[in-house]
Amino acid sequence: MKLTQYFGKVLTDTVNLNASRLEDLDTRVARITEALKAAGALDGRVLDTVPQGSWAHETIIRPAAGLEFDADFLVQLSEDEAWNENPRSYANAVYSALSDHAIYGGMSSKKDRCVRVTYANDCHIDIITYVVMANGRQVIVNRNTNQFEDTNPVGFSEWFQEKDRLTNRNLRKVIRLLKYLRDHQGAFKLKSVLLTTMVGNIVDGWRDLDGDYYEDVPTTLLHLVEDLDRWLQAQRAKPHLADPSCPTTSFNHRWTDSQFAAFRDSIHRLAPKIREAFDASTVDDSIAAWRRVFGPVFPESVVTAAPVSASAAVKSSTGRRAPKERFIEEMFPVQLTDTVSVRCDVSPPRELNRVQRRALRAGAGLVPKQRDLHFAVEGTSVKGPYDVYWKVRNSGLEAERKQFLRGEITRDAGQRRKKESTLYAGNHYVECYVVKNGICVARSRQPVVII
Ligand SMILES: [Mg+2]
């Protein structure tokens, strides 16, 4: 059985990183960024910081007690022709900035591709030097080889977001569960970037044409692990694994042939266990089988939630109604006979770099905090006169804690525009409705993921 609620409980109680630790991480990254910007060694070269890896993809999991979790971010430096001759110069300047710092000096250590700042027993933050060159090439610096390595961090995040969207946002959760099985159950060994890439590659849009192949966490877990197992079994040797956002970069050096073979065999053992738990015909049998996969953290029961009222059951992306939230269905009859498109511009370029601006325009909806967003009705098939309504719905723990979930629906005064500032990390959305003769005839939703 699927036991979807049980999976919700495992994720919340055991697997997900606590909200307070994520907030601490935000604060720490902001302070490190300030220190880098102020450092003489970098002399005003810091252009921006870009989250990446599990932090950007929301796949960080809670570490075992006393162990640290890992978060990565890129610090983008302006290009310097002289430094290009000796790529290490960029990385050394970042290291000097931190190692000379009163606070970070004692916490910083050098790695090949980053400087690691360690907060003992809690987390370490890897700061990777990143340069976007005048010719558009994006690189990080390998200090050890003194060479640039091609990368495309925003592209990787876009790729991941797209795969996540194809799975109805279940991919992130499945990757967290797999990391839990790796770190706490010894189910397999594999670097996170390889796991994320292979599982993401397995996601296929055509499989979900009926909308149920990736419909919830347990179904997505079953299908991704079985499909991964089938793919791995078809590989005679370690497969070529390209960086999905940067085809010239391969991940082949990140693992050995024997690591590949061990991973393939581990997944071949795991897949039937998940199938057995999923197919078990009684709740008790299914719980017992899921506990053989996840161990005793898989709950033996869940408290059933109170029934939701009919109106609150109106489908929202968060599944729960915010205190002031309204739904268009409660205000007008909805008969979607027309279309409306909404454009989102980021302006003026409050430190937003070229790559991020391009990513936003491409509809990735991935926006760093503290930018201004301008939404505008770009076009609609509705013939005037009509009214436009806007709804901004925030989600995420930060917005929830600050009681800023919003969700009210407001009428546009005629400018067909809405300005928003990005304040809280989370998956938010802006919705636009066109109402003609008292009927909502078109709607459009723009996701806004603030990182
Ligand atoms: Mg790291």
Residues whose N, C-alpha, C, O or C-beta is under 5 A from the ligand:
A	BS01	MG	D70 A71 D72 D126
